[in-house]
């Protein structure tokens, strides 16, 4: 079963509910504890007042006897009150339960004390609180008797239970209201963000020039709009770059393809000599190799960008192998001098070769006498320097050097459509490194950084 998607509104509402529940629980507990304490104090005050009122009607005589003066309308005072002379009872409330009678007898003759009994004063189940007040002797220290008063705690317990039930109901209602209001408020607050996200998605897919802008928005949304505008600008720039590169690649692939088509039609229309056929075959093979090199570079860049391809290669051994291959394919080209310490790059040899080949191919076209490759190791990376003693890169062209389809001088007599350096930089960056121009003249010097193996 698929779990429901968690939303920011739900998380914030749940967080507010949990925080509110903690505070409500603390406040409810504190309120009920304070109320219970106050009710106990009221019950004690009632007992103390009743016992003192009854004690005021009791006279302790010098001979040790207690005389109880009966006031008018003493029913209220006689309710739940015992009077003891020593341990002997003089008066007791009518119909008092046996449990209360026993406990009152135990308190007689003792000090001032409160005590609870789990039997109601009316004989039913409940709780009754007793209070024993000593009656001092008429002469000298000592105690002539004891007044014990009682009161039922059922009314106080009922008040405490009602307050607890009411506070719990109020807490549940308050938490439910907080949760619903939080979801409503957060939903309304996030609605502009959702609308902006939907607009950004539509604009980025269509490449629309619209932007949000920060004017007239709250501070948070203004910052969000600025970030989205910057993201849309980057996406638009990437889209334009990809479109430009796709057009350049299409042009680059169209040239060898047209050469293959023309040579094939030329061979098929009429018989040719063996030398002419060999020339056409070589032209077709060269055009096919060019197309294959471009496609391999694009595939390597896509695979490397999607996930780091495992593998490593050793320098300067790989550079020396590439130099021997260039010398074999181009006998009249300047020799490639490879120097530097042994280092290991954390990229496959095929990827490193496709990065270096366009650099060495450019150096072969423009170098006068020498081409140099130097290898060094740094902190977590390997750097390869490729330099030549040619005319270098014109200053006005350095900003567009790595743009696909751009050449400093299209009429210089050299083949190519300006894709080699662009593909090499894309492949180097996809592998976790970079390709930069470190010196532009006299001669060109490029630096290839790759992660260390």
N, C-alpha and C positions, 0 to 999 in steps of 0.2 A: 504494500500500500504506500502510495506516495505521500511524503510528509508535506504539510502546507508550507509555503514559502514564508520565511520570517521577514517582517517589514520593520523599518525604522520607527514608524508610528506605533506598532505593537510593542516594540522594545521600550520606547520611551514611556508608553502608557503603563507597561508592566513595572518599569522601574519606579514610576510615580506611585503605583499601587503598593509596591513593596515598602517604599519609604513611608508612605502614609500609614500603612498597616503597622509598621514598627512604632511610629509616633502615637498612633491611636491606642495601640496596646499598652504602651507605657502610661499614657495619660489616663486611660480607663482603669488600669490597675491602681495607679496612684489615687484616683478619685474614690474608688470603692474602698481602698484601704483607709483613706482619711475619713470617709463616711462611717465605716464600721468603728473606727476608733472614737469618733465623735458620738456615735450612738451608745457605745459602752460608757463613755464619760457621762452622758445624760442619765443613763440608768443608774450609775453610781451616785450622781447628784440627787436623784429621786430617793434612793435608798437612804442616803445620809440625811437628807431633810426629814424623811419620815421617822427615822430612828431618833433624831435629835428632838423632833416634836413629841414623840412618845416619852423619851427620857425626861423631858421637862415636866411631865405629869407624875413622875415617880419620885417619891421622897425617901431618902435613906435616913433612918433614925439612929440615934446613938446606940441603941440596944441591938443594932444589926438587922432590924426588920425593915422591909420595904413596904411603903404605903402608896398605892396607886390612886391618884385622884382622878375620878372619872369626869371628864368635861362633858358639856352638852354636845350632842350630835358627834359622838366619838366613833361612829361606824367607820369613817374613812381611816382613822388612826388604828382601829382594831383589825382592819383587813390586812392579813399577812404579817402580823406582828406577834412575837413571843416576848414575855417578860419572865426572867429567871431571877430568883434570889439564891445566889450560889449556884448549885446544880438543881435546885428544886424549882419547878415551873409554877408560876403564879397565874399567868394568863397565856392563853394560846388562841389562835384563830380557829373558828369552828370549821370542821370539815377539812382540816389540813391533811394532805397525803402523808402516809407513814414515812416515806423517804425524806420528805422535808422535815418532819418531826424529829427523825433521828439525827439529821444533819444539824438542825437548830440546837438539839441537846448537846451535840459535840462541840458547838461553838460557845456554849454557855460557860462562863467562868474564865474565858480566854481573853486575849488582847483584841484590839480593833482589827477586823479582817473581813475581806470579801471572799465569797465562795460560790461556785456554780453547782447546780444539781440538775441532772438530766430528767426531771419530771416536772410537769407544769403545776402551777399552784392550784389549778382546778382539778387536778387528778388525771388530766389527759397527758398525752405525750408532748414534750417540749423541753424548754430549758428555763430554769428559775435561778435568779441570782440572790444570794443572801448577804446581809451585812450585820456584823455583830458590833454593838457599841457598848463598852463597859460603863457601868454606873458606879461612880466613886463612893467610898464609905463616907459617913457623916463626920467622923473624927479620925484623924490619922490617915496614914497611907493605907491602901488596900482597895478592894473592889467589893461593893455590896451586892451588885447584881449585873445582869446583862440584858440589853434590849436587842433582839434579833428581828430585823425587818427583811421582807422578801418582796420581789417584784418579778413578774413573768417577762421573759425576753422575747416572747413570740411576736409582739408588735414591732419590736426593734428588728428582729430577724426578717419579718415581712417587709419592713421598709428597706432594709439592705438588699433583700432579694429583688424587690421591685426596681430599686435603683440600678442593680447589676443588669437585670433584663433590659431596662430602658437604655442604659449606656451601651450594651452590646448591640441592640437594634439600631441605635443612633450611629455607632461605629460602622456597622455594615452599610447603612444608608450613605454615610459620608464617604466610605471607600468606593462604593459603586458610583457615586456622583463624581468623585475625583477621577476614577478610571475613564468614565465616559467623557467627561469634560477634557481630560488630557488627550484622548484620542481625537476628539473634535478639534481642539485647538492646534495640536500638532499636524493633523491632516490639513487644516486650513493654512498653516504656516508653510507646509511642504508642497502645497499645490503649485505655487509659482515655480518651485524647483523642478517638479515633474514636467510642467509645461515647457520650461527652458530646455530640459534634457530631450524631450520629444522634438522640439524645434531644432536643436543641435544635431540630432540624429538625421532628421529629414534634410537639413542643409548640407551636412557632410556627405550624405549619399548622393545628393544632386549636384554638389559642388556649387551651391548658391553663394552669392557674395554677401548675403545679409549677415549682420552681426548684432549682438544684444546691446552692447554699450552699458556703461555704469551709471549714466545720468538718470536721476529720479528714482533710484533703487535704494533700499536699506543697505547698510554697510556690509552685512553678510552676503546679500544677493549681489551687491556691486562687485565684491571680490570674486564671487562665483562666476558672474558674467564675464569679468575680465579674464579669468582662467579659461572659460569656454571659448571666448573669442580668440585667445592665443592658441588654443588647441585647434580650432577651426582654421586659423591662418596656417598653422603647421601642416594640417591635413591638406589644405588647398595647395601649399607649396610642394608637398610630396606628390600630390596628384598631378600637378603640372610637370614636375620632374619626371615622373613615371611615363606620362604621356609623351614628353619630349624624347625620353630614352627609347620608348617603344617605337616612335617614328624613326629615330636614328637607327635602331636595330633593324627595323623593316628595310630601311634604305641599304644598310650594310649587307643584309642577307640577299636583297634583291640583286645587288651587283654580281656576286658570284653565281647566283642562280641564272641570271640572264646570260652570263658567259657560258655556263654549261648548256643552256638551251640553244644558244647560237652555235656553239661548236658541234652539238649533236645534230642540228638541222644541216649544218654545212657538210658534215660527214655523210649524212643520209641522202643528200640530193644528187651527188655525182661521185664517181670513183676518184680517190686521191692516191697520191704516191705514198710510199711507206714513210718517208720523212715527214710529209704533211700530216699523215695520220698520227705519227708519234708526237708531233707538235700539238695537235688537237688533244690527244690523250693527256699530255702533260698539263695543258691548260685546264682541262676538265678536272684532273686530279688535284691541281693547285686550288681551284675554286671550291671543290668539295672539301678539301682540308681546311680552307678558310671558314667555310660554313660550320664544319665540325668543331673547330676551335671556338667559335663564337657560342655555339650551342653548349659545348662542354663548360665554358666559363659561366654561362647563365645557370646551368643546372648545378654547378658547384656552389655558386653564390646562393641559390635558393635552398639547397640542402644545408649548407653551413649556417645560414641565417635562421632556419627553422629549428635546428638543434645542433649543438656542437658535435661535429663528427670526430670520433675517437681516432687517435693516431699521432705520430710525431715524425720528425725528420731531422737529419743532422746536417749542419753547415760547418765548414764550407764544402762538404762533399757533394751536396745536391747542386750548389752553384757551379762547381767544377763540371759536373755531368751535363748541366744545361749549356755551359760554355763550349764543351766539346761538341755537342749537338749543333749549336749555331755555327761553329767553325766548319763542320761537315756540310751543312746545308748552304752556307754562304762562304765559299772559299776565299773571296776577296775582301771580306769584312775585317775590320780591326780585331785583333785578338782581345779576349776577355781575361783580365788579370784578377784572380780571386785571392784575397788575403783575409786575415783575421783569425781569432781563436776558435777552437771547436766549441760549438754551441748546439743546443737541441731546442727546436721550436715545437710547441704543442699543437701542431696542425699536421694533417696528412701531407705526404710529399706531393700528391697530385694538386692539392690546393695551393701549396707554396709555389709550385712550378707555374701555375696559371696566374699567380700574382707577379712573379718575376719575369715571365716571358714577354709581356707587353713593354716592360721597362727596358729589358735588354734588346728587344726588337727596335724600340725607338732609338736607343743608344747606337745600335748598328747602323741605322739610317743616317744619323747626323754626326757621329764621331769622326774625327779626322785621323787620329793615330791610336788612341787608347780608350778602352772601356774598363772600368774598375768596379769590383764588388768587394765590399769589406763587411765582415761579420763581427758584431760585439754583443756581449750579454750585459743586461742591466737588472734592476730590481723587478723580478717576476716577468721580464720580457726579453725578447731578442730583437735586435735592430740590424737591418741589412741596408747598407748604403750602396746605391748604384749611381755611378757618375761617368761622364764622358767629357771629351775636350772639344765638343762641337760648338756651334754658335750660341747655344743656350736658349732659354725661353724669353721671347720679347716681353718687355715690362708691361705693355698694354694688354697682353694676352694671359697674364698669370692668373687673373681672377676667373677666367673661363677655362683654365687648363684641364680640369677634371669634369667638365660638362660633356655629356655624350654628343657626338656628332660635330664637335668643334675642332678645327685645326688652325694652327697659327698661320700657315701659308698653304692653302689647298693647291696652289700651282707650283709647288716646289719639286714636282716630279716623283715624289715618293707615293707608294700605294697606301691604302688605309682610309678609313672614314672617321677617324677620331673617336673610336670606341674603346681602344685598348686601355688607356689610363682610367677611364670611367669605370670599366668593368673590374680592373685591378683594385681600385679603391673600394668599390662595393664589396668585393670578395674579401679584402683585408679587414674591413670593418665588420663584416658578417662573422669572420673568424675571431673577433675580439681584439683586433689590432687597428692599424691605420696606415695610410699612404700619404706622404706630404712631400712638397718641394722645399728643400732646404737651401739650395743655391741655384740661381737662375743664369748666371753668366760671369765670366766666360765659361761655357760648358754648363750642363745641367747636372744637378745632384739631387736624387730622390732618397727618402728614408722610409723603409718598410718596417713597422713594428708589429711583432707577433707575440702571442703569449708563450712563455717559456714552457718547455716540456718537463 
